[in-house]
Amino acid sequence: MTTNKRPQQQHHYTVIAQAIEYIRANLRRQPTLGEIASAVKLSEYHLQRVFSEWAGISPKRFLQYLTKEYARNSLLTSNDLLSTSLASGLSGPGRLHDLMVTCEAMSPGEIKQQGQGLCIHYGLARSPFGIAMIAWTERGIVGLSFHDLDHPELSHGLQQAWPMAELQRNDLEAGQLINRIFSRNPESARFHLLMKGSNFQIKVWEALLNIGTSQLISYTTMARLAGTPRAHRAAGSALAENRIAFLIPCHRVIRSDGETGIYHWGDSRKLALLAWEAAQRDSLARSGSATPR
């Protein structure tokens, strides 16, 4: 795999994922920094440095983002903001359109052709959350997923989804796209997203784009945003079928009791995504920058 500029972040995520697993297993007794450092085989000093370089905040502040209490409070605040905006006829606050992301669902004819005549480029790159595989066409991004290992079969799911398409691997451009997606400058990212799914799934995924960074909503609210308030289980199933991670932010939907719920690319990665976004939001707020994505 061709590397980009993120090898150190890849190592940092590995350490942070281990720390998150340890914290989740010992959450009730609130482990100390020293205990967490020992569990990931680092000194307290090095753990402090890894967190600060990866998330821009101290381990103590990062761990606060991982607690159920923080999630519950964020959920209540987000629901209130969303309810207010919906009542006034507006979509959610902190809209993802600040990133200038637009969506184009695939036409029924294109889906029926299963990618015939379509050239899909894909590649592997290092991201702040492990190895990422991204796939795109001339019209936009068709897939973004996270993985723990680099192996030659990662494109298998892509070939299953588009059996008649021509696949071309390009790790260099993949790395450039990943760098833009996870840039701390929101204005650096402008993408079209090509979504392949049922009408209901696409409605759910489009509704997700109204959720601002580090805003958390429940599955029930998610169903209401999609126009089907009683179909929260079906909305949850639609989230599980999302194949464009992060840009379609299914990680921001959690259970109403503050538990994060299941995530297609790993529960620990979901917690890491939420805490990382909260850190970016707070960093931008302190610097007086515009609302983050």
Disulfide bonds with the S-S distance in Angstrom:
none
